[in-house]
């Protein structure tokens, strides 16, 4: 059963400015330790991750900073480059479907959250 749908859009330029200003402090705030180890982070990749986490939090009906924070949402990619989202904390146990894309300086994400049977 679907319990929520969320979407978010983020300007890559905005993330680029924040990344230049705060560097690793920004990465530590937004990414889990496992996510930080996944790859070298550029502004476009980080904007996609930011947008997906925001979309997931909206789909969980909490928003970031409510019952769900950035570190409660972890995203990994499979061999086909499809995102797999795991949610911890208050929203743990929910099944999350996510999709991300970027073009023309914008990152867009969409998330659907289901209750597990």
RADAGI-V38767 format. One record per backbone hydrogen bond with DSSP energy under -0.5 kcal/mol. NH is the residue of the N-H (numbers start at 1). CO is the residue of the C=O. Records with the same first field share a line. If there is no record, write none. Layout:
NH: CO, CO
//
This chain:
3: 113
4: 113
6: 111
8: 109
10: 107
12: 105
13: 105
15: 11
16: 12
17: 13
18: 14
19: 15
20: 16
21: 17
22: 18
23: 19
25: 22
26: 23
27: 23
28: 24
29: 25
30: 26
31: 27
36: 32
37: 33
38: 34, 35
39: 35
42: 40
46: 42
47: 43
48: 44
49: 45
50: 46
51: 47
52: 48
53: 49
54: 50
55: 51
56: 52
57: 53
58: 54
59: 55
60: 56
61: 58
62: 57
63: 57
65: 68
66: 63, 68
68: 63
72: 69
73: 70
74: 72, 86
76: 84
78: 82
81: 78
84: 76
85: 96
86: 74
88: 72
90: 67
91: 88
92: 89
93: 87
94: 91
95: 114
96: 85, 94
97: 112
99: 110
101: 108
103: 106
106: 103
107: 10
108: 101
109: 8
110: 99
111: 6
112: 97
113: 4
114: 95
115: 1
116: 93
//
